[in-house]
Amino acid sequence: MLHSTTHEKRILLEEILTEIESIETGTIDSDSMLDIINRAQIVIASATSPLLRERAIENLSRTKEKMFNYQKSKSSSTPDLLEITSSVYVTIEAFLWMSPFG
């Protein structure tokens, strides 16, 4: 990941966005969502803009915490999971728009 070009990192994040877009309502499970969050954090952590990187990682970390709480509650509440999914999507999309990856 450290040796990936900016363009390659952008492609990785766009692939994650496409993956999120392809999720049908109610078909995502919490482990898959955690995997998506972790992959996004790894790519974003390699960004050169410290402020954007820190904000995006902070947002994804808060979202990951919500995911852990969702798992602990053993809730089958789809709106909670949709909110988490939307938060991840918006964070990645905003990062791409404002970052040197864009």
C-alpha positions as CSV (number, residue, x, y, z in Angstrom):
1,M,0.0,0.0,0.0
2,L,2.8,2.4,0.8
3,H,4.2,2.1,-2.7
4,S,0.9,2.4,-4.5
5,T,0.5,5.5,-6.6
6,T,-2.1,8.2,-5.9
7,H,-4.1,6.9,-8.8
8,E,-4.0,3.3,-7.6
9,K,-5.2,4.5,-4.1
10,R,-8.0,6.4,-5.7
11,I,-9.1,3.4,-7.6
12,L,-9.1,1.3,-4.4
13,L,-11.4,3.8,-2.7
14,E,-13.6,4.0,-5.8
15,E,-13.9,0.2,-5.8
16,I,-14.9,0.3,-2.1
17,L,-17.6,2.9,-3.0
18,T,-18.8,0.6,-5.8
19,E,-19.0,-2.3,-3.4
20,I,-21.1,-0.2,-1.0
21,E,-23.3,0.9,-3.8
22,S,-23.9,-2.7,-4.9
23,I,-25.1,-3.7,-1.4
24,E,-28.8,-4.5,-1.5
25,T,-30.8,-3.3,1.5
26,G,-30.7,-5.8,4.2
27,T,-28.0,-8.0,2.6
28,I,-24.9,-6.6,4.3
29,D,-23.7,-8.2,7.5
30,S,-21.7,-6.4,10.2
31,D,-18.5,-8.4,9.5
32,S,-18.5,-7.4,5.9
33,M,-19.1,-3.8,6.8
34,L,-16.2,-3.9,9.3
35,D,-14.0,-5.3,6.5
36,I,-15.0,-2.4,4.2
37,I,-14.2,0.1,7.0
38,N,-10.8,-1.5,7.7
39,R,-9.9,-1.5,4.0
40,A,-10.9,2.2,3.6
41,Q,-8.9,3.1,6.7
42,I,-5.8,1.4,5.3
43,V,-5.9,3.3,2.0
44,I,-6.8,6.6,3.7
45,A,-4.0,6.2,6.2
46,S,-1.5,6.5,3.4
47,A,-2.7,9.9,2.3
48,T,-0.2,12.8,2.4
49,S,-2.6,15.4,3.7
50,P,-2.5,15.1,7.5
51,L,-5.7,17.0,8.2
52,L,-7.8,15.2,5.7
53,R,-6.3,11.9,6.7
54,E,-6.9,12.4,10.4
55,R,-10.5,13.6,9.9
56,A,-11.4,10.7,7.6
57,I,-9.8,8.1,9.9
58,E,-11.5,9.7,12.9
59,N,-14.9,9.5,11.1
60,L,-14.3,5.9,10.1
61,S,-13.2,5.0,13.6
62,R,-16.4,6.5,15.1
63,T,-18.4,4.5,12.6
64,K,-16.5,1.4,13.4
65,E,-17.4,2.0,17.1
66,K,-21.0,2.2,16.1
67,M,-20.6,-1.1,14.2
68,F,-19.2,-2.8,17.3
69,N,-22.1,-1.5,19.4
70,Y,-24.5,-2.7,16.7
71,Q,-22.9,-6.2,16.9
72,K,-23.0,-6.2,20.7
73,S,-26.7,-5.4,20.7
74,K,-27.3,-8.3,18.4
75,S,-29.9,-6.1,16.8
76,S,-31.4,-6.9,13.5
77,S,-32.3,-3.3,13.0
78,T,-31.6,-2.6,9.3
79,P,-31.9,1.2,9.7
80,D,-28.9,1.2,12.1
81,L,-26.8,-0.8,9.6
82,L,-28.0,1.5,6.7
83,E,-26.9,4.5,8.7
84,I,-23.5,3.0,9.3
85,T,-23.1,2.1,5.6
86,S,-24.2,5.6,4.6
87,S,-21.7,7.2,7.0
88,V,-18.8,5.1,5.5
89,Y,-19.8,6.0,2.0
90,V,-20.1,9.7,2.7
91,T,-16.7,9.7,4.5
92,I,-14.9,8.0,1.6
93,E,-16.7,10.1,-1.0
94,A,-15.8,13.4,0.8
95,F,-12.2,12.3,1.3
96,L,-11.9,11.5,-2.5
97,W,-13.4,14.9,-3.4
98,M,-11.1,16.9,-1.1
99,S,-7.9,14.8,-1.2
100,P,-4.9,14.6,-3.5
101,F,-6.3,11.2,-4.5
102,G,-9.0,13.2,-6.4
